Amino acid sequence: MTDKKQEKYQNDELLIGRNPIAEALASGRSVIKIMIAKGTASGPAVEIAAKAKKAGIPVQEVERKKLDYMTNGAAHQGVAALCAVKDYSSVEDILAL
């Protein structure tokens, strides 16, 4: 990635592949956005997109080349997700302790 691209994602973690993303959704991890390769019309990636939409997480269709670039050529299986590195507590959560 170029320096500008790295700066854009430096505060986020990139998850790649169907299983890590499905696990992140199931665990309630803070997922910022899911990107799915254009033309993916069936299979686990579509199930991931449906779960994400139900949870209010944006799903973006992107060219497979963009996923290749973002993942530095890793086996992304047509899906990648940006997740928050840290989960922050609200003031109400802290006061409830």
C-alpha positions as CSV (number, residue, x, y, z in Angstrom):
1,M,0.0,0.0,0.0
2,T,1.1,3.5,-0.5
3,D,1.7,5.7,2.5
4,K,-1.7,7.5,2.0
5,K,-3.5,4.1,2.0
6,Q,-1.7,3.0,5.1
7,E,-2.6,6.2,6.9
8,K,-6.2,5.7,6.0
9,Y,-6.3,2.2,7.6
10,Q,-3.8,2.7,10.4
11,N,-6.4,2.9,13.1
12,D,-8.4,-0.1,11.8
13,E,-7.6,-3.8,11.4
14,L,-8.2,-5.5,8.1
15,L,-9.7,-9.0,8.4
16,I,-9.6,-11.2,5.3
17,G,-11.4,-14.4,4.5
18,R,-14.9,-15.7,5.2
19,N,-14.3,-17.5,8.5
20,P,-12.5,-14.7,10.3
21,I,-15.2,-12.2,9.3
22,A,-18.0,-14.6,10.2
23,E,-16.4,-15.1,13.6
24,A,-16.0,-11.3,14.1
25,L,-19.7,-10.8,13.3
26,A,-20.7,-13.7,15.6
27,S,-18.6,-12.3,18.5
28,G,-20.0,-8.8,18.3
29,R,-16.7,-7.3,17.4
30,S,-16.9,-3.7,16.1
31,V,-16.9,-4.1,12.4
32,I,-16.8,-0.7,10.5
33,K,-17.4,-2.0,6.9
34,I,-17.4,-5.2,4.9
35,M,-16.2,-5.3,1.3
36,I,-17.3,-8.1,-1.0
37,A,-16.1,-8.7,-4.5
38,K,-18.5,-7.7,-7.3
39,G,-20.3,-10.7,-8.9
40,T,-20.5,-12.7,-5.7
41,A,-24.1,-13.9,-5.8
42,S,-24.1,-17.0,-3.6
43,G,-22.3,-18.8,-0.9
44,P,-20.8,-17.8,2.5
45,A,-19.9,-14.2,1.3
46,V,-23.6,-13.5,0.7
47,E,-24.5,-14.9,4.1
48,I,-21.9,-12.6,5.7
49,A,-23.3,-9.7,3.8
50,A,-26.9,-10.5,5.1
51,K,-25.7,-10.8,8.7
52,A,-23.8,-7.5,8.4
53,K,-26.7,-5.6,6.9
54,K,-29.0,-7.0,9.7
55,A,-26.5,-5.7,12.2
56,G,-26.4,-2.2,10.5
57,I,-22.9,-2.7,9.2
58,P,-22.3,-1.1,5.7
59,V,-21.5,-3.6,2.9
60,Q,-19.7,-2.4,-0.1
61,E,-19.3,-4.2,-3.4
62,V,-15.8,-3.6,-4.8
63,E,-13.7,-4.9,-7.7
64,R,-11.7,-8.0,-6.9
65,K,-8.5,-6.1,-7.8
66,K,-9.2,-3.7,-5.0
67,L,-9.4,-6.6,-2.5
68,D,-6.2,-8.0,-3.9
69,Y,-4.5,-4.6,-3.4
70,M,-5.9,-4.1,0.1
71,T,-4.9,-7.6,1.2
72,N,-1.5,-7.4,-0.5
73,G,-2.4,-10.5,-2.6
74,A,-3.5,-12.7,0.3
75,A,-6.3,-15.3,-0.2
76,H,-9.2,-13.1,0.7
77,Q,-12.0,-15.4,-0.7
78,G,-13.8,-12.4,-2.1
79,V,-14.4,-10.7,1.3
80,A,-12.6,-8.3,3.6
81,A,-13.6,-6.3,6.6
82,L,-12.4,-3.2,8.4
83,C,-12.7,-3.6,12.2
84,A,-11.9,-1.2,15.0
85,V,-8.7,-2.2,16.8
86,K,-10.2,-1.2,20.1
87,D,-13.7,-1.2,21.5
88,Y,-14.4,1.9,23.5
89,S,-16.8,2.0,26.5
90,S,-19.4,4.6,26.9
91,V,-19.6,6.8,30.0
92,E,-22.8,4.9,31.0
93,D,-20.9,1.6,30.8
94,I,-18.1,2.9,33.0
95,L,-20.5,4.4,35.6
96,A,-22.5,1.1,35.7
97,L,-19.5,-0.7,37.1
